[in-house]
Amino acid sequence: MVDGRERAQLVERNLELARRAAAVIHPRVRDYVAFDELVALANAGLAEAAHRYEPARGVQFATFAWYRVNGAIVDGLRKTTQLPRRTWAKLVALRAANEYLENRSDRERGAAERGVAPATTGDALAQVKQAMSAIRTMYMTSLETLREDGFDVASETPGTPDRLDSARLATRLREAIAALPDKERALVTKHYWEGKNLLEAGAELGMSKSWASRLHAQAVEKLRLVVDS
């Protein structure tokens, strides 16, 4: 941990990072939330990130803070703002994408610490493609929560498959989620259907945030195979 003076300096030097995070989310909620409100939530997340930051872990503060600031904005909106289901589903997918990418970053850093050679250019491009595919899977999973509530995703959401293909994908996705191991299925349900963050969902299931993060990444990889097939 860093001391109080260093925390204040970290926050001061990274206020623009908080504004950028707010700017990423604002287009999705501009009809319901003012930009300054998002900045306030982002700044609170930045302060929390500075409090939890451990330089010894070898992660740059900006990288560490980015994921937490994004999560703080979404969590703050969940607690203080009533958003339409479609808008909320997009935010859930965005937060899940950040959590997946954070877990991926942690795994890559752990591999480097064990002496594993860094990825070649080809491998790096493949990893980016896999990450984007996983993010698409998380978006489709969040849309599935709307389908179960009776929301007509195919007709209302640009860029989704036509009605028949969307229904087929929804059926495959439901079957894949039902086939997940119990812990993974429970975590996915709490994360996407109930809107809990991984810390909250993990605590309810008796697991740490890091364990929940690993299980979430495993579940996403399994569901990705269904969405991409």
N, C-alpha and C positions, 0 to 999 in steps of 0.2 A: 504494500500500500504506500501511497505518497502522503506527505504531510499536508496540512491545511493550506500553506502558502503555495505549494506546488500544485495542489488541486485548483486553486483559484487561477493560477497561471495557465493551466491546461484548458480551463473553461474559457478564459479570455482569448486565448490564441485560436480557439476552435469555434467561435461563435458563428463564423461563416459556414462551417460544416453543418451546424444546426439549421441555419436558414436554407441551405441547399436541400437538406432532408425534408424540411417543410414544403419547399417548392416542388419536390417530387410528388408529394401526396396531395397538394392543394388542388390540382386540376381534377382530381377524382371527387373532391368534396366541396368545391368552390360554391355550390348552390346552398350549402348548409353551414359552412364554417368559414370565418374570416381567416385570412392568411396570418394575421398577427396572433390569433389564438393558437394556430399550429406552431408558430415560432416559440410561443410561451411553453407549449408542451415539449418541443424539441430542446429548449434550453434546460428544462427540468431533467430531461433524459441525459443531457450532456453533463449536468452536475452530478447525476447519479453514476454515470460512467466514470467520471473523474474520481469519485469516492471509491469505486470498485477496482480501478485500474491497478494492475500489478506489473511494473516494468520488467521484472525478472522473468516473466513468461515469454519475453522476446517478441511481443506484438506491438506494433506502432499504435500510439493512442488513437490516431484518426481512424484506423481500421477497427480497433476495439470499440470506439465510440459510435461509429456509423451504424452498426447493427442495433445497438442499444437505443440510440436516438430514434431510429425508425420504429422500433418496438414501443418506445414510450409514447410516441405520437398516436399509434393505433390503439394502445391500451387506454390512453387518455380519452380518445374519441369514444371508445366503447363505454366508458364510465360516465361521460358527460353529455353525449350527443345521440339523439335518435336519428339514425340514418336509414334510408331505404335498404331493403334486403339486397338488391343488386349491388349497390354501392358498398355495403358492408362486406359482401362476398369478395369483391375485388381487393379490399383492404386486408381481409384474412389471407388471401392468396399472396399479396405483397409481403405481409409479415412472415408468412411461412417460407417464402422464397429467401428472405433475408436470413432466417434461421437455418435453412438448408445450406446456403452459401457460407454462413459462419462455421457450421459444422465441417463443411468441406475444407475451409481454410485451416481449421484446427487439425484436421487429419493430415493435410499436406505439410503443415509445420511440424507435426509429430514425426512424420516420415523423414523430413530433413534432419531432425535432431537424432534420428537413428542411423543417419548416414546414407539414406536412400538418395540416389542421384536425382537432380531436378529433371522435370519433364523436358523432352525435346520439343521443338516447335510444333511438330506434328501431333505429339501427345497433348501439348497444351491446347491446341485447337480442338482436338477431340474432347478434352475436358470441358471446354467452353460450350461445345455443342451439347454435351451430356447435361451440363448445368441448365442450359436454356430449355432442353427437353423436360427436365425435372420441374422447372418453373411452370411450363405449360401444363404439366400434370397437376400441379398444385392449383392452378386456375380452374382446370376441369373438375377437380375434387370440390372446390368451393362452389362451383356452379351446380354440382350434384345436390348440395344442401338446398338450393333454390328449387330444383326439380321436385324434391321430396315435399316441399311446401306448396307445390302446385304452380310455381312460377314457370311461364312458358319461355324457357331460355332460348330455344331455337328461333323464335319469332322476334324476341326483344333484344337479343345481344348480338351486335355485329361481330363477324369473324368466326362464329361457331358453325359447325356442320349443319346441313339441312335437317328438317324435323326428323326424318326417318333415321339418318345416320346418327343424329344426336341421341335419339332414343336407344339405338343399339349400343352406342358407347356408354350411355348411362347404365344400361343393364350390365354390361361387362364390368364397369367400374364398381357397381354395387356388389357384384359377385366376388370381385377381387378383394374389396374391403372386407367382406364377410369371411373370406378365406385367410385373412391375415392372422398371425398368432394373437392370442387374447390381449396381451399387453399392447401390442402395436395397434390393434383394432380399437381398443379403448382410448388410446392416446389420440389417434386420428379423429375419433368421434368427438372427444372433448375439444380438440384443437380447431377442427373445421365446423362441426355442427353446433357446438356450444360456444365457440369463439374464445376459448381460454388460451392464454399464452402458454408456452411450454413449461415455464416455472410453475404456473398454477395447475396445469394439467398433470404435470409430474408429481407435484405435492399431493394431489388427490389420489394418485395411484401409488403413492409411497416410494417415489423414485426421485433422484436428484435431477437438477436441470441438465447436467451433462449427460446423464443416462437417458433422459427424455429426448435430448437433442439427437443422440445416437439412434434411438429407436425410431424417431421421426424420419431421419435420413434413410434408414433401412426400409421403412414403409413406403416412402416416396419412390425409392428405386424399384421396389416391387410393383407399385402402381404404374410407374412410368412404362414398364414393359407392356402393360395392358393398353394404355393410351396410345403408345407408339406402334402397336401391332396392326 
